Amino acid sequence: MSQATEIYSREFDSVFLKLPPRIRELVEAKIRDLGSHLADFPHRRLKGRSEYRLRAGDYRIIYEF
């Protein structure tokens, strides 16, 4: 299975670039892991919304597919 396409929003970029380098690396690693294992990844849907969430330390990554 091929990896997922990663598309970032302007809002993501503005917040992401302000994070410390160690946190940015953690977030990038989580996103890569999600994309590599999309079919068998434990997706957790946000209640009442169509998006999903992924924890990266103290941060949440909100995504949809």
C-alpha positions in Angstrom: 0.0 0.0 0.0 1.3 3.4 -0.9 1.7 6.3 1.6 -1.0 8.9 2.1 -0.6 12.4 0.6 0.2 15.0 3.2 -1.6 18.4 2.7 -1.0 21.1 5.3 -3.1 24.2 5.8 -1.8 27.8 6.3 -3.1 27.6 9.9 -1.0 24.5 10.5 2.1 26.0 9.0 1.8 29.2 11.1 1.5 27.2 14.4 3.9 24.4 13.4 6.8 26.7 12.5 6.6 28.3 16.0 7.0 25.0 17.8 10.4 24.0 19.2 12.4 21.8 16.9 12.0 18.7 19.1 8.2 19.0 19.1 8.2 19.6 15.3 10.2 16.4 14.8 7.7 14.5 17.0 4.7 15.8 15.1 6.4 15.0 11.7 7.2 11.5 12.9 3.6 10.9 14.0 2.2 12.2 10.6 4.7 10.0 8.7 3.7 7.0 10.8 0.0 7.7 10.2 0.6 7.9 6.4 2.7 4.7 6.3 0.1 2.7 8.2 -3.2 4.3 7.2 -5.2 1.1 6.8 -4.3 -0.4 10.2 -3.9 2.8 12.2 -6.2 3.3 15.3 -8.2 6.3 14.0 -10.0 8.2 16.8 -12.9 10.4 15.5 -13.7 13.7 17.3 -17.1 13.6 18.8 -19.7 15.3 16.6 -17.2 16.0 13.8 -15.9 14.3 10.7 -12.2 14.9 11.6 -9.9 12.5 13.5 -7.3 13.2 16.2 -3.8 12.0 16.8 -1.8 12.7 19.9 1.8 13.9 19.7 3.0 14.6 23.2 1.0 17.5 24.6 -0.4 18.3 21.1 -3.3 17.0 19.0 -3.1 16.6 15.3 -6.5 17.0 13.6 -6.9 15.2 10.3 -9.4 13.9 7.9 -9.4 11.4 5.0 
